[in-house]
Structure formats: C-alpha cells, structure tokens
Amino acid sequence: MADHTNELVVWQWNCASFKRRRAPLLHFIASQAVKPHVIMLLETLGDALTFPGYRVVSVREQGKRGLATLVAKKCSFHEHKLQLGNSKAEVIILEIIPNSWLKNSVFLMNVYSSPSDKRQGFASIMAKAVALARGAPIVVAGDFNAPHDAWGYARQSPKGNNLLKAVSTCSLELITDPQYPTRIDTSVVRDTTLDLAFVKNVAGTGWQNLQENLGSDHFIVAITLAVNAAPPREFKVTDWDAFRKLRKEDQDEYDSLDRFFARLKEDANAATKVVKTNLRVDRMDARFARLLEAKNSILSQWRTQRLNRRLRKKIAQLNREIKAYSIELSKQQWNESSTKRTGRKPLTAAPLGSTSGCPEGLQEGGGPRSSGPYVKAARDCYGFPLNGAVTTQFLRT
C-alpha cells in the first residue's frame, strides 16, 4: 500500500505584542488557503491569551517577554515541562498527539532568548528536548538572538557558538534559509535572521518566509512537515441476514461435523466484507455498513445519470434511513454503555398504567411498598412531570 502523506503546517512569528497583532493575524489566517495547525508566537507581552479556532498555551514570567503556542482545535496535544535550571530562556514544548491523519507524535519546542543574555547556553535545553521526543519528529523554533555566520551573520558571538554546538551535538538540522532574513532592521543595518528553526527525525520539511509582518519587525515564517498519515483501519463486517439466507439455500446433507462446520465457515466468509475507514470507531454496525454501501453505489450511478429522478429519490430515501438508524444506533450504544457502567438496565419512560422500566419495588403488586402513592411517584419519575415544589427545590436552573 502506498504511503499517504499529509503536511503539518507550523507558523513561527515574533509578534512583538500579541494584543496589537491579534486582529490582523486573525484576518490574515482567514485569507490563507492553507491554514496553520500550530502557531508559535514570541514576545507576546501577555498571558492568558485567546484566539478563535485555536487552543492556547502561554507563559510569561515576571520580567520576561512571554511565549504562546496556538494549536488548532482539531489537533490534540499534550504540554510537557522541561527543567531549565538556571537558564533564562523561555520555553514551551508540546507534543501533537497522533490522530486520523497523523501517524506519529510530533514535538514542537518554542524558544525565546533575550538579546541581553549574551552567553546563554542551549546544550541542556536541546538535549532534554531531543531525549523527550525519543526518536519522534521534533521541531525547535524560536528567536534565539544568537548571531553566527552559520545562519547569515557577518560575525560570530559566544551565544551563537553555544547554539551551534548544542544543535550539532543533538544532530538537529537547520532549515531556515538565511537568504530570506526574518527581521527588518534599520536603514543603516541590513536585515538579519534571528528566527531559526531546527528539525530532527523528519523525512521532509519546507521553510518559507511569508514576507508578511502585520506591523511587527519580524516576518511570519511557515514550516511544513511531511508526516505519515495513519493507515485506514480495517473492520470485518458480517451481514448476518445474508448468512442466514445462505444457510436456508443450503440443501446439502453432511455426513460429518467437520464438513458441516467447514460449510458454515465458508458461508460466514461469503457474508463478510472488509470496511476501511480513517474514523476512530470501535466497531461498525452491519446494517449501518450496508446502508452506506448502498448509498455509495447508487451515488456512483447518479454521477453518470444526474437527470435520473429515480436515483435522486433513492439517495434521499437512503439518507433518511441512515439518519434514522444513526439516531437509533446512538441510543442503543448509549444504553449499552450505561448498562456496562452501572450494571443496571437504563430506566426509560413508561406509558401511563404501565410498570415497564420501574423498579421492582415500585410496581403494582410488587410487594408491601407497592401502594398507590409509590406507583404515582414512580410514574412521575418515569416520563411525567415532577411535583412543582420538588422541581423548584432540587432542579433549579
């Protein structure tokens, strides 16, 4: 089976005050054909941030500039904590958890180091992050403020040397292209590349300067990771109605149990189909699978006969059946899960005069406590309005 790939899109940006850039960023994302799954923000100058369509992990210690990582709501993630010791760097590290389109975890570390920390070391931070990933893809991105000729500067600094040594020791690969500087400097100083991105254990990556700063002095950078999509899950679904039909049509006589069981196995295999889906389902109901299969079959016919009213009506009918059966199946599965959890059959509303669904002790003729008031109480609880005073006291809204 050919590998199915998808792209995890990560934006990296030193926004220089999230409050001032929030609205422009929102509209800029809306205009993009490919929207980011993760946005790594630096120098947010705030905490407890919110952003529509994303869950936010933010941190800002006293005297620090602040970091935030925004994760699209369709992505599940887990925040990890690194013991930084005496390091003054600000760090957020998240693990994007596998889902229907992501086969393996992806670790993302957002880093900011102030330009005033001229001798900041990065060896411990990088080593701990790589160890945490345990061979999974990892992206380390941020504003390191660490000049070095390896990423386009005309000079080297002790901080830049520390960073280069740390990433080399951990076998992290630089994907930032110094030919496209990420920071706009003054008219007398050329633009620089303070925002860097390193990766490890990633098969394919892309890096692009979007050439949009939304008022900041840093451009937004897009990082793309080629990730393996989770293979479709396979389920064997047996159509027991078809199996029973095959058994009725079987008129053979068997002189041994072995031959009879072999025929049963053949009929069961003939009535079984393999259904593939990317959805995280625990099981596939046989009738539901048949309805979907029937609808898809007729839909394929309709695509070549779009003026055929009979096919349109049949598709509409199957849609109604699928909807009705889905509701019925949801109720059934809810009752089953409730029974499994509580060990008792779920209570259901009963018609007036019926004791169906009532506890045995409250049924008429069910014992010494089954007098009229108790039966009335049971009826009120199972499908009829409760006494107004009780409702007011115990069911306040």
Number of C-alpha atoms within 10 A of each C-alpha: 4 5 9 12 16 15 19 20 18 22 23 26 24 26 26 19 17 23 13 15 16 16 12 13 16 13 10 13 12 11 10 9 7 9 16 20 19 24 24 27 26 27 22 24 19 18 17 10 17 16 14 10 12 17 19 21 19 21 21 18 11 7 7 18 20 23 28 27 24 23 23 18 14 11 16 13 18 10 13 13 11 14 9 14 8 6 14 14 17 21 21 20 22 20 20 21 15 16 17 14 20 21 15 16 19 23 26 24 22 23 24 24 24 17 14 8 15 15 15 21 21 22 17 14 19 20 15 14 21 21 11 17 18 11 13 16 20 26 27 22 25 25 25 23 21 27 23 21 13 14 23 18 18 10 10 15 16 15 21 25 18 18 22 19 15 19 20 13 12 16 16 20 16 19 18 22 16 17 11 16 21 28 20 16 13 9 7 6 8 11 17 20 24 22 27 22 24 17 22 20 17 16 11 11 15 13 16 15 19 13 13 14 21 17 12 18 17 26 23 24 24 18 23 18 22 16 22 17 19 18 18 15 14 12 16 14 19 20 19 14 12 15 18 14 12 16 14 9 8 11 7 8 8 11 8 8 9 10 12 14 12 11 16 15 12 14 18 19 15 14 18 18 16 10 14 12 13 14 11 10 9 7 9 15 13 16 16 16 17 15 16 13 13 14 19 14 12 15 17 10 13 17 11 9 12 11 10 12 11 10 17 16 11 15 19 13 13 18 15 12 14 19 13 11 15 14 12 12 14 11 12 12 12 13 17 15 13 14 13 11 9 9 10 11 12 13 13 13 16 18 13 13 10 13 18 15 17 19 11 13 16 22 22 18 11 12 11 9 14 17 15 12 11 15 20 17 14 21 24 16 17 20 13 15 10 14 11 9 9 10 12 11 8 8 9 7 5
